[in-house]
Amino acid sequence: MKHRSSTLMTIFIFLLSAHLFQSRAAFSTEEPLAVSDMHATAFHYFFQDGDMDFHFGNLILGSSVHGGAGIGEAFYAASRIRDGNAGDWQREWAELAGRVEARGETSLAAGHLVSARDQLLRAAYYYRLSLVSMLPDNPAFKERGAKVRELFQKGGALFDPPVEYFEVPFEGTSLPGYFRKAASGDRPVKTLLMIGGGETFAEDLFFYIAHQAHARGYNFATVDLPGQGLLPLEGMVFRTDTQAPVKAVVDVLVKRSDVDTERLIAFGISGGGLFVPQAAMFDPRIKAVAMCSAVVDARPLFATMPAALDTPEERAGWTSFHEGVVKSICWRYGVPMDHPEKLIEANEGNTFDPAKVAVPALIIVGEGEYRSLEVQRQQKIALDNFPNPSKKMVVTPSDEGASNHCVMENRALIGQVLFDWLDETLGE
């Protein structure tokens, strides 16, 4: 009897430990938060300005694992930026981009294709970073945006097989995107379509997880949807029926002979955590969805964000960098840039119904982001109501540097969680 009791206790401890690993943040000793500051960080990286520090630690340092940035040159550029100063930020990343671009062109002219590829791709990303906090009426915005695409295509063409640039016909115009084949040939293989959120360019998403997808035998595809990249310059801002442009993207992908239409997966980060499951409600060609994290209803989430809640007096104290970031988000949602409070009403009806998402579903959320009561509430609604038994939520831990919004600071961990789940759910 004693032996049986001991065995049962061992099994109980094992099961409890496994549960804690999957959702350790639910038992965090830190107090839950009533606000949802998507640009909050778990710890300090370099800058005192919180918004600038978020972008440096997540968009820049986080991308280094996939070749988006070099640590030494990134810290050099950061050392020349006054805290919170938008002009300094925009200048230093553009100047660094120019130096790296020159190295890439030198290698390309000499026939050193791998060196050229790596330098040109990094230069493209640095030009992209120089756009953070820049307003669209700045002539440099469109010029540098075009430079991002030019250099990314030039560098991407040097992969084997090359990264393909493609355009998705949509409502009389087109959505720009990239496709990286898993291998040469036309054999149909599993394909990951990645969708970003309120501030992303398609190029960002390549540096987020494309390398990990390729290493595991996946095709990788990503696009700019209305509201993303340079599309707001054409008047294409965010909308509440994002399933329409995503459907147009899927229409293009399923026509490719190298896409296994039975293993087409959509993965969304930030606002993509709404766009992807919303698309899956209407499109059975999407066979599984993953979200980092789930946004069941964008309106109440925006209603907890400091940027939309600050008074005019509080806004007067914003740094030029933070002000530029917030105004840029307003522009992408089609609201007056001086009225960020209107972001709340702009997201009225921006929802998805988890009960109508029939496919396997994975939620990933960083421990720091999960402290938000509204984030917790929405993850619970999604997880409780997804009907497919192959559903799961993983809260990634702060003590592994995997705490912030979209967990951009530990992309290797995201890859492990996502692709291990996909292997277990859809098969290798």
Buried (B, 14 or more C-beta within 10 A) or exposed (E): EEEEEEEEEEEEEEEEEEEEEEBBBBEBEEEEBEEBBBBBBBEEBBBEBBBBBBBBBBBBBBBBBBBBBBEEBBBEBBEEBBEBBBBBBBBBBBBBBBBBBEBBBEBBEEEBBEBBBBBBBBBBBBBBBBBBBBBBEEEBBBEBBEBBBBBBBBBBBBBEBBBBBBEBEBEEEBBBBBBBBBEEEEEBBBBBBBBBBBBBBBBBBBBBBBBBBBEBEBBBBBBBBBBBBBBBEEEBBBBBBBBBBBBBBBBBBBEBEBBBBEBBBBBBBBBBBBBBBBBBBBBEBBBBBBBBBBBBBBBBBBBBBBBBBBEEEEBEEBBBBBBBBBBBBBBBBBBEBEEBBBBBEBBEEBBBBBEBBEBBBBBBBBBBBBBBBBBBBBBBBBBEBBEEEBBBBBBBBBEEBBBBBBBBBBBBBBBBBBBEBBEEBBEE
